Amino acid sequence: MKWDESFFDRLGHSPAAVQAVTQKANQAAAIARATAPVDTGAYRASIHVEMRSTAHRVIAVVVADAADATIVESKTGNLVRAMNAVSGGR
């Protein structure tokens, strides 16, 4: 059996796939902002979605890029919990 790899590449970049990925990422970002610990508010305000494209698909990444984001994430797991909430994970 031979797979038509170009079919899967087109599927991974299709408007429906991009919309589904974007929607889930935006949901996760909203949950992450709603559940973010707040000291100065910089961490919460820095949570956003970045879109990336690979050869085979479009990827949405939920990012917090405040100066203390790594520390906050390591202590709370806020972004991981938000992603799990929308993906049906733990």
C-alpha angles and dihedrals in degrees: 000000000000121000122217097230092187089064091059092045090053090046092051091052097039119125090245092054093046090049093049093048092046093048094052092046092050090050090051092048091051091051091047091052092047093051098037117124110245125216103137096352092239094115093049092046092051095059110110144139124260120194120215131181126212129182091268108030150357117259130199118205124195107218138184110195104174115131091255097039095109092052093045092048093047091053099040111021087218098155093044092051091049092051091048090051093060097036097051091247126141 
